[in-house]
Amino acid sequence: MRIVKLTPDAIEGILENMLKRSPSSYGSYEADVAAILDNVCKNGDEAVFEYTKKFDGFDLNAANIRVTDEEIEDAYKEIGSELLEIIRKSKENVRAYHARQLQNSWFTTTDAGTLLGQKVTPLDKVGVYVPGGKAAYPSSVIMNIVPAKVAGVNRIVMTTPCNKDGKVNPAVLAAAKEAGADEIYKIGGAQAIGALAYGTDSVPRVDKIVGPGNIYVALAKKAVYGYVNIDSVAGPSEILVIADETANAEYVAADLLSQAEHDELASAVLITTSRDLAEKVSAEVDRFTAELERKDIIKKSLDAFGYILVADTMDDAVKTANEIAPEHMEIITKNPFEVMTKIKNAGAIFIGEYSCEPLGDYFAGPNHVLPTNGTAKFFSPLSVDDFIKKSSVIYYSKDALEKVHKDVIRVAESERLTAHANSMAVRFKEKD
């Protein structure tokens, strides 16, 4: 990995380079995505079947688009009891964590005769997209479905691509059943997002779409926002490690590569106050990469978006990390909890050398659907909050309204909204 002295010019160049990874930077794909969505909107199932044949090689139709109970039973047999038990443990950890996020409706009253409050209601129908391209992700199934179930969503509709034989990855199907998906459809890509957003004869329209995907999926979600809600327009995966001279170079290198292997656009950054550690980590990265299965992807990722930054002080390291606002942040320092208190911008924070990033991906409980490309400055991880909506509740008795009605009329008149003023005045015209 390249080793760079941390300077204002260096960080400016790195931030500019990172932004190239944003889905918003790939406008050349937008016309293709728009054409697919338009076709699905106008022609429904016919368009979905056409694209599935074109992109996945399977003759999809109304009779085989939905995954059957028999297919799910077969999936359970294929994955075996060991993986199934781990999926169940992971699901329970995710459920327990997200259960703490539940919000309740609340109301407050006054002696003057008013009641104000907030009514919390789960979304009715949610679509969950699960990718099926370069790898299968049962972990994403759990992370997207379980919070929706905890929130009380009534109907969870999952879509995921099938292979040319119409088969869906068995681990994905088993995870979906365990997590609580109500129905699963064998469609992927932008056409799946269009089907969920607009509805077809086979696929119901949903209220919100969540879940990761490739650039076509990301841009499709961006395009249908407004027809439905979405979780986010997610970019490629990223990790940033803050480390000092006490860190284990082998651990740091392994953790950096755990994200670099996702795809060629993934980003892996180490910020350290130790030049010696920087050189050791770089050597370990080279050693690991030569042995790993996805070495070609890793090399492209690190060549384009991999950095080891050497900072003068830990404060400089923290400042830079907050500016990058990474999806995943590991803190491997002498006093990691102290450093953690200074972090403002990160999707997920992993503290200490035994809290490696894959723990969060698969098992610990917090959600692994996280803000990317610097959006951790203003976005949060997927949570139960993403699957609820809130309604304000207002009640005034006649006496309570009479005490304030002239104030309301005065404000309405100042805005020249006379119908607003009249709505208030008509209730007390006999007294006024």
C-alpha positions as CSV (number, residue, x, y, z in Angstrom):
1,M,0.0,0.0,0.0
2,R,1.2,3.5,-0.7
3,I,2.4,5.4,2.4
4,V,1.7,9.1,2.4
5,K,2.7,11.9,4.9
6,L,-0.5,13.4,6.2
7,T,-0.7,17.1,5.0
8,P,-3.6,19.4,4.2
9,D,-2.9,18.9,0.4
10,A,-2.7,15.1,0.8
11,I,-6.0,14.9,2.6
12,E,-7.7,17.2,0.0
13,G,-6.5,15.0,-2.8
14,I,-7.7,11.8,-1.0
15,L,-11.1,13.2,-0.3
16,E,-11.5,14.3,-3.9
17,N,-10.4,10.8,-5.0
18,M,-12.9,9.1,-2.6
19,L,-15.8,11.1,-4.1
20,K,-15.2,9.5,-7.4
21,R,-16.7,6.3,-5.9
22,S,-20.1,7.9,-5.3
23,P,-23.0,6.5,-7.3
24,S,-23.8,10.1,-8.2
25,S,-20.5,10.1,-10.2
26,Y,-21.7,7.4,-12.6
27,G,-24.2,9.4,-14.7
28,S,-23.4,7.3,-17.8
29,Y,-25.5,4.5,-16.3
30,E,-28.5,6.8,-15.5
31,A,-30.1,6.6,-19.0
32,D,-30.0,2.8,-19.0
33,V,-31.6,2.7,-15.5
34,A,-34.2,5.2,-16.5
35,A,-35.2,3.1,-19.6
36,I,-35.5,0.0,-17.4
37,L,-37.7,1.7,-14.8
38,D,-39.9,3.3,-17.5
39,N,-40.4,-0.1,-19.1
40,V,-41.3,-1.7,-15.8
41,C,-43.7,1.2,-14.9
42,K,-45.5,0.8,-18.2
43,N,-45.4,-2.9,-18.8
44,G,-45.1,-4.5,-15.4
45,D,-44.5,-8.2,-15.4
46,E,-43.7,-8.3,-19.1
47,A,-40.7,-6.0,-18.6
48,V,-39.5,-7.8,-15.5
49,F,-39.6,-11.2,-17.3
50,E,-37.8,-9.7,-20.3
51,Y,-34.9,-8.3,-18.2
52,T,-34.6,-11.5,-16.1
53,K,-34.1,-13.5,-19.3
54,K,-31.7,-10.9,-20.7
55,F,-29.5,-10.4,-17.6
56,D,-29.9,-13.7,-15.6
57,G,-30.7,-16.2,-18.4
58,F,-33.8,-17.5,-16.7
59,D,-37.3,-17.7,-18.3
60,L,-39.3,-16.0,-15.6
61,N,-43.1,-16.0,-15.6
62,A,-46.0,-15.5,-13.3
63,A,-45.9,-19.1,-12.2
64,N,-42.3,-19.3,-11.1
65,I,-41.4,-15.7,-10.1
66,R,-42.1,-16.3,-6.4
67,V,-40.0,-18.6,-4.3
68,T,-42.0,-21.6,-3.1
69,D,-42.1,-23.3,0.3
70,E,-40.6,-26.3,-1.3
71,E,-37.6,-24.3,-2.5
72,I,-37.1,-22.9,1.0
73,E,-37.2,-26.4,2.4
74,D,-34.6,-27.5,-0.1
75,A,-32.4,-24.6,0.9
76,Y,-32.5,-25.6,4.6
77,K,-31.3,-29.1,3.6
78,E,-28.5,-27.7,1.4
79,I,-26.9,-25.3,3.9
80,G,-26.8,-27.9,6.7
81,S,-27.3,-27.5,10.5
82,E,-24.0,-25.8,11.3
83,L,-24.6,-22.7,9.1
84,L,-28.2,-22.6,10.1
85,E,-27.4,-22.5,13.8
86,I,-25.0,-19.6,13.1
87,I,-27.6,-17.7,11.1
88,R,-30.0,-18.1,14.0
89,K,-27.4,-16.9,16.6
90,S,-26.7,-13.9,14.4
91,K,-30.4,-13.1,13.9
92,E,-31.0,-13.2,17.7
93,N,-28.0,-10.8,18.3
94,V,-29.4,-8.4,15.7
95,R,-32.9,-8.7,17.1
96,A,-31.8,-8.0,20.7
97,Y,-29.8,-5.0,19.6
98,H,-32.6,-3.4,17.5
99,A,-35.2,-4.1,20.1
100,R,-33.6,-1.4,22.2
101,Q,-34.3,1.1,19.5
102,L,-38.1,0.7,19.7
103,Q,-40.0,4.0,20.2
104,N,-43.4,4.3,21.7
105,S,-46.1,6.8,21.0
106,W,-46.3,9.6,23.7
107,F,-48.9,12.1,24.8
108,T,-48.9,15.1,27.2
109,T,-51.8,17.0,28.6
110,T,-52.4,20.3,30.4
111,D,-55.0,21.6,32.8
112,A,-55.9,24.2,30.1
113,G,-57.5,21.4,28.1
114,T,-54.9,20.5,25.5
115,L,-53.3,17.2,24.5
116,L,-50.2,17.0,22.3
117,G,-48.4,13.9,21.3
118,Q,-46.7,11.8,18.7
119,K,-48.1,8.6,17.3
120,V,-45.6,6.0,16.1
121,T,-46.8,3.6,13.4
122,P,-44.8,0.9,11.6
123,L,-44.7,1.0,7.8
124,D,-47.2,-1.3,6.1
125,K,-45.1,-2.8,3.3
126,V,-41.4,-2.8,2.9
127,G,-39.3,-4.1,0.0
128,V,-35.9,-5.7,0.8
129,Y,-33.4,-6.0,-2.0
130,V,-30.7,-8.7,-1.6
131,P,-27.8,-8.7,-4.2
132,G,-26.7,-11.9,-5.8
133,G,-23.9,-11.0,-8.2
134,K,-20.3,-11.4,-7.2
135,A,-21.3,-12.9,-3.8
136,A,-24.3,-14.0,-1.8
137,Y,-25.1,-12.1,1.4
138,P,-27.3,-13.9,3.9
139,S,-26.0,-11.4,6.5
140,S,-27.6,-8.5,4.5
141,V,-30.9,-10.4,4.6
142,I,-30.8,-10.5,8.4
143,M,-29.6,-6.9,8.7
144,N,-32.4,-5.5,6.5
145,I,-35.3,-7.7,7.6
146,V,-34.9,-8.1,11.3
147,P,-35.2,-4.3,12.2
148,A,-38.3,-4.2,10.0
149,K,-39.8,-7.1,12.0
150,V,-38.9,-5.5,15.3
151,A,-40.6,-2.3,14.1
152,G,-43.8,-4.2,13.4
153,V,-43.9,-3.9,9.6
154,N,-46.9,-5.8,8.3
155,R,-45.5,-7.2,5.1
156,I,-41.9,-7.7,4.0
157,V,-41.3,-8.4,0.3
158,M,-37.8,-9.6,-0.7
159,T,-36.3,-9.6,-4.1
160,T,-33.1,-11.3,-5.1
161,P,-31.6,-12.5,-8.5
162,C,-31.7,-16.1,-9.5
163,N,-29.3,-18.0,-11.6
164,K,-30.0,-19.3,-15.2
165,D,-31.7,-22.4,-13.6
166,G,-34.0,-20.2,-11.6
167,K,-32.3,-21.1,-8.3
168,V,-31.6,-18.6,-5.5
169,N,-28.7,-19.0,-3.2
170,P,-29.8,-21.4,-0.4
171,A,-28.2,-19.5,2.5
172,V,-30.0,-16.4,1.4
173,L,-33.3,-18.2,1.3
174,A,-32.8,-19.8,4.7
175,A,-31.8,-16.5,6.2
176,A,-34.8,-14.8,4.7
177,K,-37.1,-17.4,6.2
178,E,-35.4,-17.2,9.6
179,A,-35.5,-13.4,9.6
180,G,-39.2,-13.2,8.7
181,A,-39.6,-12.4,5.0
182,D,-43.3,-12.8,4.0
183,E,-42.6,-13.4,0.3
184,I,-39.5,-13.7,-2.0
185,Y,-39.3,-12.9,-5.7
186,K,-36.6,-14.1,-8.1
187,I,-35.7,-10.7,-9.6
188,G,-32.7,-8.5,-9.4
189,G,-31.2,-5.3,-10.7
190,A,-33.0,-2.1,-11.5
191,Q,-36.0,-4.0,-12.7
192,A,-36.5,-5.4,-9.2
193,I,-36.4,-1.9,-7.8
194,G,-39.0,-0.7,-10.4
195,A,-41.3,-3.6,-9.6
196,L,-41.2,-2.8,-5.9
197,A,-41.7,0.9,-6.5
198,Y,-44.5,0.7,-9.0
199,G,-46.0,-2.7,-8.4
200,T,-46.8,-5.3,-11.1
201,D,-49.4,-8.1,-11.4
202,S,-47.0,-10.4,-9.5
203,V,-45.0,-8.0,-7.2
204,P,-46.8,-5.7,-4.8
205,R,-45.9,-2.0,-4.6
206,V,-44.2,-1.2,-1.3
207,D,-43.8,1.9,0.9
208,K,-40.1,1.7,1.2
209,I,-37.1,-0.1,-0.4
210,V,-34.0,-1.0,1.6
211,G,-30.9,-3.1,0.8
212,P,-27.6,-2.8,-1.0
213,G,-26.9,-3.5,-4.7
214,N,-24.7,-2.6,-7.6
215,I,-24.6,0.7,-9.4
216,Y,-27.8,0.0,-11.3
217,V,-29.6,-0.8,-8.1
218,A,-28.2,2.3,-6.4
219,L,-29.2,4.6,-9.2
220,A,-32.6,2.9,-9.5
221,K,-33.3,3.5,-5.8
222,K,-32.3,7.1,-6.3
223,A,-34.6,7.5,-9.3
224,V,-37.7,6.0,-7.6
225,Y,-37.3,8.0,-4.4
226,G,-40.5,10.0,-4.1
227,Y,-42.7,7.2,-5.4
228,V,-41.5,5.3,-2.4
229,N,-39.0,6.0,0.4
230,I,-35.5,4.4,0.4
231,D,-32.9,3.8,3.0
232,S,-30.0,5.4,1.2
233,V,-28.0,5.5,-2.1
234,A,-25.1,3.4,-0.9
235,G,-21.7,3.6,-2.4
236,P,-18.9,1.0,-2.3
237,S,-17.6,-0.4,1.0
238,E,-14.9,1.4,3.0
239,I,-12.8,1.0,6.2
240,L,-10.6,3.4,8.1
241,V,-8.3,2.3,10.9
242,I,-6.8,4.7,13.4
243,A,-3.7,3.0,15.0
244,D,-0.6,3.9,17.0
245,E,2.6,2.2,17.7
246,T,0.9,-0.3,20.0
247,A,-1.2,-1.9,17.2
248,N,-0.6,-5.3,15.7
249,A,0.4,-4.8,12.1
250,E,-0.9,-8.2,11.1
251,Y,-4.3,-7.5,12.5
252,V,-4.5,-4.1,10.9
253,A,-3.5,-5.4,7.5
254,A,-6.0,-8.2,7.7
255,D,-8.8,-5.8,8.6
256,L,-8.0,-3.4,5.8
257,L,-8.2,-6.3,3.3
258,S,-11.5,-7.5,4.7
259,Q,-13.1,-4.5,3.0
260,A,-10.8,-4.2,0.0
261,E,-12.0,-7.6,-1.2
262,H,-15.6,-6.4,-1.7
263,D,-15.0,-4.8,-5.1
264,E,-12.6,-2.7,-7.1
265,L,-14.1,0.6,-5.8
266,A,-13.8,-0.3,-2.1
267,S,-11.6,1.9,0.0
268,A,-9.1,0.9,2.8
269,V,-7.3,3.6,4.8
270,L,-5.0,3.5,7.7
271,I,-4.1,6.6,9.7
272,T,-1.3,6.1,12.1
273,T,1.2,8.1,14.2
274,S,3.9,5.5,13.7
275,R,6.0,5.3,10.5
276,D,7.3,1.9,11.7
277,L,3.7,0.5,11.9
278,A,2.9,2.0,8.5
279,E,5.8,0.1,6.9
280,K,5.0,-3.1,8.7
281,V,1.3,-2.9,7.7
282,S,2.2,-2.3,4.1
283,A,4.4,-5.4,4.1
284,E,1.7,-7.5,5.7
285,V,-0.9,-6.3,3.2
286,D,1.4,-7.5,0.4
287,R,1.9,-10.9,2.1
288,F,-1.8,-11.5,2.7
289,T,-2.9,-10.3,-0.7
290,A,-0.7,-12.9,-2.4
291,E,-2.5,-15.6,-0.5
292,L,-6.1,-14.4,-0.8
293,E,-8.7,-15.7,-3.2
294,R,-9.9,-12.3,-4.4
295,K,-6.4,-10.9,-4.9
296,D,-7.2,-9.3,-8.3
297,I,-10.1,-7.3,-6.8
298,I,-8.0,-6.4,-3.7
299,K,-5.1,-5.1,-5.8
300,K,-7.3,-2.9,-8.0
301,S,-9.1,-1.6,-4.8
302,L,-5.8,-0.7,-3.0
303,D,-4.1,0.8,-6.1
304,A,-7.0,3.2,-6.6
305,F,-8.4,3.8,-3.1
306,G,-5.9,2.4,-0.6
307,Y,-3.8,4.7,1.6
308,I,-1.6,4.6,4.7
309,L,-1.4,8.1,6.1
310,V,1.3,9.0,8.7
311,A,0.1,11.7,11.0
312,D,2.2,13.8,13.4
313,T,-0.2,13.5,16.3
314,M,-3.3,11.5,17.3
315,D,-5.4,14.7,17.2
316,D,-4.4,15.1,13.5
317,A,-5.4,11.5,12.9
318,V,-8.8,12.0,14.5
319,K,-9.4,15.2,12.7
320,T,-8.7,13.6,9.3
321,A,-10.8,10.5,10.2
322,N,-13.8,12.8,11.0
323,E,-13.3,14.6,7.7
324,I,-13.3,11.3,5.8
325,A,-16.4,10.1,7.8
326,P,-15.9,6.4,7.0
327,E,-18.5,3.7,6.8
328,H,-16.4,1.5,9.2
329,M,-13.9,2.8,11.6
330,E,-11.6,0.7,13.8
331,I,-9.6,2.3,16.7
332,I,-6.5,0.2,17.6
333,T,-4.6,2.4,20.0
334,K,-3.2,2.4,23.5
335,N,-6.4,4.2,24.8
336,P,-9.1,3.4,22.2
337,F,-12.0,4.5,24.3
338,E,-10.5,7.9,24.8
339,V,-10.0,8.2,21.0
340,M,-13.6,7.0,20.5
341,T,-15.0,10.0,22.4
342,K,-13.4,12.4,19.9
343,I,-15.0,10.6,16.9
344,K,-17.9,12.6,15.4
345,N,-18.4,11.0,12.0
346,A,-18.5,7.3,11.4
347,G,-21.1,4.7,10.4
348,A,-19.8,2.1,12.9
349,I,-17.0,2.3,15.4
350,F,-15.0,-0.8,16.4
351,I,-12.9,-0.4,19.5
352,G,-9.7,-2.4,20.3
353,E,-7.8,-5.0,18.4
354,Y,-10.4,-7.8,19.0
355,S,-13.4,-5.9,17.6
356,C,-12.6,-6.5,13.9
357,E,-14.9,-5.2,11.3
358,P,-16.3,-8.6,10.1
359,L,-17.7,-9.0,13.7
360,G,-20.1,-6.2,12.9
361,D,-20.8,-7.5,9.4
362,Y,-22.0,-10.8,10.6
363,F,-22.7,-11.3,14.3
364,A,-22.4,-8.6,16.9
365,G,-25.9,-7.1,16.5
366,P,-25.5,-3.5,15.3
367,N,-26.6,-3.0,11.7
368,H,-24.1,-3.4,8.9
369,V,-26.1,-1.2,6.5
370,L,-24.1,2.0,7.0
371,P,-23.6,5.5,5.4
372,T,-20.8,5.6,2.9
373,N,-18.8,8.2,0.9
374,G,-18.7,10.7,3.8
375,T,-22.4,10.7,4.4
376,A,-21.8,9.5,8.0
377,K,-21.6,13.3,8.6
378,F,-25.3,13.4,8.4
379,F,-26.7,9.8,8.0
380,S,-27.0,7.0,10.5
381,P,-26.9,3.2,10.3
382,L,-30.1,1.3,9.2
383,S,-32.3,0.9,12.3
384,V,-35.8,0.4,13.6
385,D,-36.4,4.1,13.0
386,D,-36.2,3.4,9.2
387,F,-39.3,1.3,9.4
388,I,-41.6,3.6,11.4
389,K,-43.3,6.9,10.7
390,K,-44.5,9.5,13.2
391,S,-47.7,11.5,13.3
392,S,-48.2,14.6,15.4
393,V,-51.3,14.6,17.5
394,I,-53.1,17.8,18.5
395,Y,-56.2,18.3,20.6
396,Y,-57.6,21.6,22.1
397,S,-60.8,21.9,23.9
398,K,-63.1,24.8,23.1
399,D,-61.9,26.7,26.2
400,A,-58.3,26.1,25.4
401,L,-58.7,27.3,21.8
402,E,-60.7,30.4,22.9
403,K,-57.7,31.6,25.0
404,V,-55.3,31.6,22.0
405,H,-57.5,32.0,18.9
406,K,-56.9,35.8,18.5
407,D,-53.1,35.1,18.6
408,V,-53.5,32.6,15.8
409,I,-55.7,35.0,13.8
410,R,-53.1,37.7,14.1
411,V,-50.3,35.5,12.8
412,A,-52.5,34.3,9.9
413,E,-53.3,37.9,9.0
414,S,-49.7,38.9,9.1
415,E,-49.1,36.2,6.4
416,R,-52.1,37.4,4.4
417,L,-53.7,34.0,4.7
418,T,-57.3,35.2,5.4
419,A,-58.8,31.7,5.0
420,H,-56.6,30.5,7.8
421,A,-57.7,33.4,10.0
422,N,-61.4,32.7,9.1
423,S,-61.1,29.1,10.0
424,M,-60.3,30.3,13.5
425,A,-62.6,33.3,13.7
426,V,-65.7,31.4,12.6
427,R,-65.6,29.4,15.8
428,F,-65.9,32.4,18.0
429,K,-67.8,34.9,15.8
430,E,-70.6,35.3,18.4
431,K,-68.2,36.3,21.1
432,D,-65.9,38.4,19.0
